[in-house]
């Protein structure tokens, strides 16, 4: 199982908006700059938004996002290829009720903060099954499932992944209340 970039971006967008000032609204382009660029202008998650509550506030982050946008428009920084998916992700998150929007931009809703990671992943069309025999979306009836030596392992991994993703909310993740790797180790040791 591997989550798509769109799902990672959706989770990062919600985490960012959860940690930002609740009175702030962010444009689609500002959000794209925040989650798709690093300081070198490559297509990776940036540390920019993680500075909220540390050394930069929303105003400073918004200013940096606008600086990045100006550099892209001027041609001095390339536009990441994933840049184009952000508006669709925002539409999907809004349709699911996780975001609201107005003339000033987007902000997170209460439902967005309380959404489990599994709900966000499913909103983005993800399958949290470890293998096709454990798939929620792409299940196929394997004739060897009763004798397959790998199936119990795949099923256990699927149950663990779904359990963790179903129990961790955007709010918990954004506040650093959970360590997903620690949860994973704990579940696999059971």
Helices and strands as residue ranges (DSSP letters): H 5-19, H 28-36, G 48-51, H 58-74, G 81-85, H 86-95, E 99-102, E 105-108, H 110-114, H 117-123, G 132-134, H 151-167, H 170-174, H 180-189
